Amino acid sequence: MGLFSGLLGNAGAVDQAQLVKDYGKLLTPTETIELGFKLIRDTFIFTNKRMILVDKQGITGSKVEYLSVTYKSISRFSIETAGTFDLDAELKIWISSEVQPSIRKQFNKSVDVYEVQKVLAQHVLG
C-alpha cells in the first residue's frame, strides 16, 4: 500500500501470516483468518466465523477497540468499483435493519474488491 493511498484512507491487503501473528490471540480454537486489510492504523479481518474490525485510537494508537461482527448480523452489503479516474473502490455493510451502512471501507486498486465481496457473500449467504 502506497503512502498516498494510506493517507486517503484506502485499505490494502495484509499478509495472512502477519495477521495471525498480530491478532491470533483474538481467534477461537476453530477460527481461521481468511482475508485482512489495513488502513493507516486500523485493520479489518475476515475469519471463517466473523469479521473483526481493529480500531487504533488516540495519538499513539495504544488504545485499541476490537469490534466483532457475526456474519448472520449482516443484513446486506454493496460494493462500488473504482472507475477510470477513481482511486478506490468502496464496501458498505449494513448491520441488522439499519437504514445507513454501519461499516464503510475504501480499498485501493491493489485489492480485488470482487474477492472481498465473494468472501463476504459466502459467509452471509451460506
Order of alpha helices (4+ residues) and beta strands (2+ residues): alpha-beta-alpha-beta-beta-beta-beta-beta-beta-beta-alpha
